[in-house]
Amino acid sequence: MDKPEYIQKFEDKSGEFLSVLRLGGINTDSINETNYFLMYVDSIYTDDKFYWTEKVLKTKHGFYLYLNREFGSIVIDIYHNQEQLNELSLFVKQFIKQNKK
């Protein structure tokens, strides 16, 4: 799995290596982005609207949510430090509960 450019640059600059967890079955329309910091967005302008193709959100726990529109569906990858597994487990359970399809 190729890492997004933003994540790769972060790893290169910080010297940290992030692990990744891919989520499925998430309703991305219900993600309340005010709970996160927008770190990066790539978008296109068509039909008088902006549409994002990929974006990176940072959580208050230091996880990076990478949202990517691939072939009509949206993929969510969570990049995290390996030492954050306990926090990640709690975050994922809550995130899925709030955003389940």
Secondary structure, DSSP 8 states (H G I E B T S, - for coil): ----HHHHHHHHHH----EEEEE-SB-GGG--GGGSEEEEEEEEEETTEEEEEEEEEE-TTS-EEEEEEETTEEEEEEEE-GGGHHHHHHHHHHHHHHHB-
